[in-house]
Amino acid sequence: MKIIINGILGRMGKAIVKLAKQEGFTIVAGVDKEDTILDEIPVKNLPDKLPKGIDCALDFSSPEGTVAIAEWCAKNGIPLVSGTTGLNDKQLEALRSASKKIPLFYATNMSLSVALLGKFASIYASANPDADTEIVEYHHRHKADAPSGTALTLAEKIAQARGLGKDSIIFGRHGKTGERPKKQIGIHAVRAGEITGEHHIIFADETQEVILVHRARSRALFAKGALEAAKWLVKKPCGLYSIDDIVKTFFGGD
């Protein structure tokens, strides 16, 4: 499979390069902030400089870079897998618009294990609607956005399972906050050292505490997920897909 990587000079981009070569993918080119060469791969600073004849594009860049590559892929009929986080509503709408012309896979976390964790958390949250719920996420000191896209996705899944809106989600606490409201989902972000990524989902009531934990030991986990998503996506029709569409295959879905 011939691929391009948007954000190729970043941590995730380099992880994908390493694994893609091991697994027989052909990396035709990359996109980043400057024209250069990475491991004999030509890197361009604009999508318009990229060659055609590509099977799939992978994107781990910036919100602005994601919109640019999505528009380029839509223009050229190239499927896109994106794992960039921190997108605002307008940028997410740009992905939805592009998905009308191409198959587009978007996930804030490319790990199938995290997706299954979210599935279980949703089931537990629905079955135990009164349990206090907190999410604590840990990432390296270089991460540009907080809270993580994964933490937001998990919180939104839990809220949805309980019939709550996004206004039930709060970010950290400070000062005299008073007693904790029942229907509240707290998210807390830690940034330290070189932590790859860790998420704790805490459910607690008067009788028990249930803590779900996922620790990523290497970015190869997410690189593997992105490459598997690319192989899955190129067989699909136009539309916006998420990792939940892959999870459905484990629960009797298509």
C-alpha positions as CSV (number, residue, x, y, z in Angstrom):
1,M,0.0,0.0,0.0
2,K,1.3,3.4,-1.0
3,I,0.9,6.0,1.8
4,I,1.8,9.6,2.7
5,I,2.2,10.9,6.2
6,N,1.1,14.4,7.3
7,G,3.2,15.5,10.3
8,I,5.9,13.1,9.4
9,L,8.6,14.9,11.4
10,G,6.6,14.6,14.7
11,R,6.8,11.8,17.3
12,M,3.8,9.9,15.8
13,G,5.0,10.5,12.2
14,K,8.4,9.0,12.9
15,A,6.8,6.1,14.8
16,I,4.6,5.4,11.7
17,V,7.6,5.6,9.4
18,K,9.4,3.0,11.4
19,L,6.6,0.5,11.6
20,A,5.3,1.1,8.1
21,K,8.7,0.1,6.7
22,Q,8.7,-3.0,8.8
23,E,5.2,-4.0,7.6
24,G,5.8,-3.5,3.9
25,F,4.0,-0.2,3.3
26,T,5.5,2.2,0.7
27,I,5.9,5.7,2.1
28,V,5.7,7.9,-1.0
29,A,6.2,11.2,0.7
30,G,5.5,13.2,3.9
31,V,4.2,16.7,4.8
32,D,5.6,18.9,7.5
33,K,6.7,22.5,8.1
34,E,9.7,22.4,5.8
35,D,10.9,20.7,2.6
36,T,13.5,18.1,3.6
37,I,14.4,14.4,3.4
38,L,13.7,11.9,6.2
39,D,15.1,8.4,5.7
40,E,15.1,8.9,1.9
41,I,11.5,10.0,2.1
42,P,10.8,13.4,0.4
43,V,9.1,15.8,2.8
44,K,7.1,18.7,1.4
45,N,5.8,21.8,3.3
46,L,2.5,21.9,1.4
47,P,0.0,19.1,0.4
48,D,-0.2,20.6,-3.1
49,K,3.5,19.5,-3.6
50,L,2.6,15.8,-3.0
51,P,2.5,13.3,-5.8
52,K,-0.7,11.5,-6.9
53,G,-1.3,7.8,-7.1
54,I,-1.5,7.3,-3.3
55,D,-3.7,4.7,-1.6
56,C,-4.2,6.4,1.7
57,A,-3.0,9.4,3.7
58,L,-2.2,9.3,7.4
59,D,-2.4,12.5,9.5
60,F,-0.9,13.3,12.9
61,S,-0.2,17.0,12.6
62,S,-2.0,20.1,13.9
63,P,-5.6,21.1,13.6
64,E,-4.7,23.5,10.8
65,G,-2.6,20.8,9.1
66,T,-5.5,18.3,9.4
67,V,-7.9,20.6,7.6
68,A,-5.4,21.3,4.8
69,I,-4.7,17.6,4.2
70,A,-8.4,16.7,4.4
71,E,-9.2,19.3,1.7
72,W,-6.3,18.0,-0.5
73,C,-7.4,14.3,0.0
74,A,-11.0,15.2,-0.9
75,K,-9.9,17.1,-4.0
76,N,-7.7,14.1,-5.1
77,G,-10.0,11.2,-4.0
78,I,-7.5,9.8,-1.5
79,P,-8.8,8.1,1.8
80,L,-7.6,9.8,5.0
81,V,-6.8,8.4,8.4
82,S,-6.4,11.2,11.0
83,G,-5.5,11.0,14.7
84,T,-4.8,14.7,15.3
85,T,-6.4,16.1,18.5
86,G,-7.5,19.5,19.6
87,L,-9.8,20.2,16.6
88,N,-12.5,22.8,17.2
89,D,-16.1,22.5,15.9
90,K,-15.3,24.3,12.6
91,Q,-12.3,22.0,11.9
92,L,-14.4,18.9,12.7
93,E,-17.0,20.2,10.3
94,A,-14.2,20.4,7.6
95,L,-13.6,16.7,8.2
96,R,-17.3,15.9,7.8
97,S,-17.4,17.9,4.6
98,A,-14.4,16.0,3.2
99,S,-16.0,12.7,4.1
100,K,-18.7,13.3,1.6
101,K,-16.1,12.8,-1.1
102,I,-13.7,10.3,0.4
103,P,-13.7,7.6,3.1
104,L,-12.3,9.4,6.2
105,F,-11.3,7.7,9.5
106,Y,-11.0,10.0,12.5
107,A,-10.0,8.8,16.0
108,T,-8.5,10.7,19.0
109,N,-6.8,7.4,19.9
110,M,-5.8,4.7,17.5
111,S,-5.6,1.9,20.1
112,L,-8.2,-0.7,19.8
113,S,-7.7,-1.5,23.5
114,V,-8.7,2.1,24.4
115,A,-11.7,1.8,22.2
116,L,-12.8,-1.3,24.0
117,L,-12.1,0.4,27.3
118,G,-14.5,3.1,26.2
119,K,-17.1,0.5,25.3
120,F,-16.9,-1.1,28.8
121,A,-16.9,2.3,30.5
122,S,-20.1,3.2,28.6
123,I,-21.7,-0.1,29.7
124,Y,-20.7,0.4,33.3
125,A,-21.8,4.1,33.4
126,S,-25.2,3.1,32.1
127,A,-25.6,0.3,34.6
128,N,-24.3,2.5,37.5
129,P,-25.6,6.0,36.7
130,D,-25.1,7.4,40.2
131,A,-21.4,6.5,40.5
132,D,-19.1,9.5,40.7
133,T,-17.0,9.5,37.6
134,E,-13.5,11.1,37.1
135,I,-11.0,10.7,34.3
136,V,-7.3,11.4,34.9
137,E,-5.0,11.5,31.9
138,Y,-1.2,11.6,31.9
139,H,1.0,12.7,28.9
140,H,4.5,14.0,28.1
141,R,5.5,17.6,28.8
142,H,5.5,18.4,25.0
143,K,1.8,17.7,24.4
144,A,0.1,20.8,23.0
145,D,-3.5,20.3,24.0
146,A,-5.2,19.5,27.3
147,P,-7.2,17.6,28.2
148,S,-6.3,14.9,25.8
149,G,-8.6,14.0,22.9
150,T,-8.9,10.5,24.3
151,A,-10.0,11.8,27.7
152,L,-12.6,14.0,26.0
153,T,-13.9,11.1,23.9
154,L,-14.2,8.8,26.9
155,A,-16.0,11.5,28.9
156,E,-18.4,12.1,26.0
157,K,-19.1,8.4,25.7
158,I,-19.9,8.1,29.4
159,A,-22.1,11.2,29.3
160,Q,-24.0,9.8,26.3
161,A,-24.5,6.5,28.0
162,R,-26.1,8.3,30.9
163,G,-28.2,10.6,28.7
164,L,-26.2,13.7,29.7
165,G,-25.0,16.6,27.6
166,K,-21.4,17.8,27.2
167,D,-22.1,20.4,29.9
168,S,-21.9,17.6,32.5
169,I,-18.1,17.5,31.8
170,I,-15.8,19.7,33.8
171,F,-12.1,20.3,33.6
172,G,-10.2,20.3,36.9
173,R,-11.3,21.9,40.1
174,H,-10.0,24.9,42.0
175,G,-10.9,26.9,45.1
176,K,-14.1,26.4,47.1
177,T,-16.2,24.2,44.8
178,G,-18.7,22.9,47.4
179,E,-20.0,19.3,47.4
180,R,-19.5,17.4,44.2
181,P,-22.7,17.3,42.0
182,K,-23.9,13.8,41.2
183,K,-24.2,14.2,37.5
184,Q,-20.8,15.4,36.8
185,I,-17.8,13.9,34.9
186,G,-14.4,15.4,35.9
187,I,-11.3,15.4,33.7
188,H,-7.9,16.1,35.0
189,A,-4.7,16.5,32.9
190,V,-1.1,15.7,34.0
191,R,1.9,16.8,31.9
192,A,5.3,15.4,33.0
193,G,8.4,14.0,31.5
194,E,8.1,11.6,28.6
195,I,4.9,9.8,29.5
196,T,3.5,8.3,26.3
197,G,-0.1,8.2,27.5
198,E,-2.1,6.9,30.4
199,H,-5.8,7.2,31.2
200,H,-7.6,6.3,34.4
201,I,-11.4,6.1,34.5
202,I,-12.7,6.2,38.1
203,F,-16.2,5.1,39.1
204,A,-16.9,5.5,42.8
205,D,-19.9,5.3,45.1
206,E,-20.6,4.6,48.8
207,T,-20.0,0.8,48.4
208,Q,-17.1,0.4,45.9
209,E,-14.6,1.9,43.5
210,V,-14.0,0.6,40.0
211,I,-10.9,2.0,38.2
212,L,-10.2,1.3,34.6
213,V,-6.6,1.9,33.5
214,H,-4.9,2.0,30.1
215,R,-1.1,2.6,29.8
216,A,0.5,3.1,26.5
217,R,4.2,2.0,26.7
218,S,5.1,3.0,23.2
219,R,3.9,5.1,20.3
220,A,4.2,1.9,18.2
221,L,0.8,1.0,19.6
222,F,-0.9,4.0,18.0
223,A,1.2,3.6,14.8
224,K,0.0,0.0,14.5
225,G,-3.6,1.2,15.0
226,A,-3.3,3.9,12.3
227,L,-1.8,1.5,9.7
228,E,-4.5,-1.1,10.5
229,A,-7.1,1.6,10.1
230,A,-5.7,2.5,6.7
231,K,-5.9,-1.1,5.5
232,W,-9.5,-1.2,6.7
233,L,-10.5,2.2,5.3
234,V,-9.5,1.8,1.7
235,K,-12.2,-0.9,1.3
236,K,-14.9,1.5,2.5
237,P,-17.2,3.9,0.6
238,C,-17.2,7.6,1.2
239,G,-18.2,8.6,4.8
240,L,-16.9,9.5,8.2
241,Y,-15.7,6.5,10.2
242,S,-14.4,6.1,13.8
243,I,-12.7,3.4,15.7
244,D,-16.2,2.5,17.1
245,D,-16.9,1.2,13.6
246,I,-14.1,-1.3,14.0
247,V,-15.2,-2.1,17.6
248,K,-18.6,-3.1,16.3
249,T,-17.1,-6.1,14.6
250,F,-16.5,-7.5,18.0
251,F,-20.1,-7.0,19.0
252,G,-22.0,-8.4,16.0
253,G,-21.9,-5.2,14.0
254,D,-20.9,-4.9,10.3
